[in-house]
């Protein structure tokens, strides 16, 4: 019987968690369960059979982590596997699952076998197209093995899933594809998307046969999510729902993750999911064959009638949805007026001034400078995020302080070095609450070699991936009051085509403007003009006054990414006075601004040594 025909008449019970159960049975001698596909296939076969004996009628191949990174780690560990190909490594897991299905058929059990694909680990600079190429390679290997059922599971959003599904269906007929997504109890994934958004996009894609949730949450949260989703969106037509929750939440005992939900509780909760209309049920992390057996027992007397779900979930009417929206609008505060954004989008010249947070707990000089800038034609104050990996007061907190004291628009820089996904998301939420709407997103300078033994960089993102993360938050959380972010632009890179390409990627990720490195030459302005023509970007030209001969010499020779021509340095004489040097700085800055007025959307001033009065003179 084809799987679609089976689902018209029955609920489909899947297996449980291969990985966590394998760790209970035999983990000390293996890097992961996928390694055992090659070295101990009988053990993997036995685990498949245990799930089948407990009632599973869909088993997933032990290939969740069968990707090139895992394969490389295994080969580095096992000399005897050096000559095994990647294709053979992936195929081995599917062949074992097929064997389990064939042996079950001998006992009169009809078992469906699915090729299982999990997320591929992405480094901060990994290109999406490279990742997608590896996903396509996995799909091809499984298709060559005859796979016609696919489970694409534990993905944070639909980005890769939909493209894989379309690729598979273009290559083969009569394919059944299940897509499952993972969220935390807040309802959001690690890429920042809400489960309702992801499920809706997956259902509406038209290329998936079943869609649902797995991993990340226990059965109680999953039930809550489905009730909310079905009330808001109704039961999808032509797409089955799946639910494979974890058996609760883990605690770490002696270095191992232990799940503690009771088997009977889990079975009852999954039965509740079935009553909501979920047709494909099973378990994820922590669910052993015992859990699957409990689900089978609870569901035995509750089989749905042919072609129907047990219960029809409540579907909110149009009138009810309108009332819900009206009620929500009443409690939402009005969007903050973002003057900086308004001027930039109108094409008016904007002035951004950077102030450096203190190295210690005394911020008075910075606050005084901000108060002075409030009396100047300055549109926004930008605040650096520990440049050169030298710890300063937190940029988000200092932005909130300046916003509170002056009422001005502020733009904290946010780098990827010091915060993981959790910290970045928390910081953005806190900034939103404190009326901060503008950010400069940068990858961040790496920790210096002398500090690396004691201080670790995080780099969950690079700047482009963080922008995509914020793009998701704008779509999900800040729809009515979005954040506005830009990126850094080093115009002095060796390859202008690559610079333009990277700018376009940032713009695709929601980047609305660029702040350049300090500009001191006509050549740099010409390149910025070319980059503007190639991308259509709004560019704020960097102005950093050089306030002494010593300062100019230092910037020229010791600051990476900044180009100071000899003719600029020659204007600063070593024996000059502070007043003479400042006059030169003002003149050079004015010349750059005048030459770049048709190129830039505005100017970005980097304040030397907190000399706000100098910036005021230049702007005037």
LINNOR-V236744 format. One record per helix or strand of 3 or more residues. SS is the DSSP state (H for helix, E for strand). FROM is the first residue (numbers start at 1). TO is the last residue. If there is no record, write none. Layout:
BEGIN
ss=SS from=FROM to=TO
ss=SS from=FROM to=TO
END
This chain:
BEGIN
ss=H from=3 to=9
ss=E from=12 to=14
ss=H from=18 to=25
ss=H from=33 to=39
ss=H from=41 to=53
ss=E from=58 to=60
ss=H from=68 to=77
ss=H from=79 to=81
ss=H from=86 to=106
ss=E from=112 to=117
ss=H from=128 to=144
ss=E from=149 to=155
ss=H from=159 to=171
ss=E from=176 to=181
ss=H from=195 to=204
ss=E from=210 to=218
ss=H from=219 to=233
ss=E from=240 to=246
ss=E from=251 to=253
ss=E from=256 to=258
ss=H from=263 to=275
ss=E from=280 to=283
ss=H from=289 to=302
ss=H from=318 to=331
ss=H from=339 to=346
ss=E from=350 to=355
ss=H from=364 to=374
ss=E from=380 to=383
ss=H from=387 to=389
ss=H from=395 to=406
ss=E from=409 to=415
ss=H from=421 to=433
ss=E from=438 to=442
ss=H from=449 to=451
ss=H from=463 to=476
ss=E from=484 to=489
ss=H from=496 to=508
ss=E from=514 to=518
ss=H from=522 to=535
ss=E from=539 to=543
ss=H from=549 to=558
ss=H from=566 to=569
ss=H from=578 to=595
ss=E from=602 to=606
ss=H from=608 to=610
ss=H from=612 to=619
END
